[in-house]
């Protein structure tokens, strides 16, 4: 049996955790805001289906959208680095 470097064995749970957080945030928005994007329109806020939303929904949507972008901008390089170290360790 080949002995794997320590970084490779520790990367697996961390990869799983980062991926799970990224997916959970994405799925939360897909379920919570099915008619996204919510934007300002005449008389308030509406989604792409024309359904009206409150100012709180609009603020919550923008918070989720910002969280999603920041999480993915941080998570993708972390996943890339974890996978990069994994492939280097198996050569």
C-alpha positions in Angstrom: 0.0 0.0 0.0 1.3 3.4 -1.0 1.8 5.9 1.8 0.0 9.1 1.1 1.4 12.5 2.2 -0.3 14.0 5.2 -1.7 16.9 3.2 -3.6 14.6 0.9 -5.4 12.7 3.7 -6.3 15.9 5.5 -7.6 17.5 2.3 -10.4 15.1 1.8 -12.6 16.2 4.8 -11.8 19.9 4.2 -12.8 19.5 0.5 -16.0 17.9 1.5 -16.8 20.7 4.1 -16.0 23.5 1.7 -18.0 21.9 -1.1 -21.0 21.3 1.2 -21.1 24.9 2.4 -20.9 26.2 -1.1 -23.7 23.9 -2.3 -25.9 24.6 0.7 -25.8 28.3 0.2 -26.5 27.9 -3.5 -29.5 25.5 -2.9 -30.9 27.8 -0.2 -31.2 30.6 -2.7 -32.7 28.4 -5.3 -35.4 27.2 -2.9 -36.0 30.6 -1.2 -36.0 32.8 -4.3 -37.4 30.7 -7.2 -38.2 33.8 -9.2 -34.8 35.5 -8.7 -33.5 38.0 -9.4 -35.6 40.3 -7.3 -35.3 43.8 -8.5 -36.9 47.2 -8.1 -39.9 47.8 -10.3 -42.8 50.2 -10.5 -44.6 50.1 -7.2 -42.1 48.1 -5.2 -40.0 45.0 -5.9 -40.6 42.0 -8.2 -39.1 38.8 -9.5 -38.7 37.6 -13.0 -42.2 36.1 -12.9 -43.7 39.4 -12.0 -44.5 38.3 -8.4 -44.3 41.3 -6.0 -41.9 41.1 -3.0 -41.5 43.2 0.1 -38.5 45.4 0.8 -37.3 42.8 3.4 -37.4 40.1 0.6 -35.3 42.4 -1.6 -32.8 43.1 1.1 -32.6 39.4 2.0 -32.1 38.4 -1.6 -29.3 40.9 -2.0 -27.7 39.6 1.2 -27.9 36.0 -0.1 -26.5 37.0 -3.5 -23.5 38.7 -1.9 -22.9 35.8 0.4 -23.1 33.4 -2.5 -20.6 35.4 -4.6 -18.1 35.8 -1.7 -18.4 32.2 -0.6 -17.7 30.9 -4.2 -14.9 33.4 -4.8 -13.2 32.1 -1.6 -14.2 28.5 -1.9 -13.2 27.8 -5.5 -9.5 28.7 -5.0 -9.5 26.7 -1.8 -10.9 23.7 -3.6 -8.4 24.2 -6.4 -5.5 24.3 -4.0 -6.7 21.2 -2.1 -7.0 19.3 -5.4 -3.7 20.6 -6.7 -1.9 19.3 -3.6 -3.7 16.0 -3.9 -2.5 15.4 -7.5 1.1 16.5 -6.6 1.2 13.9 -3.8 0.2 11.0 -6.0 2.9 11.4 -8.7 
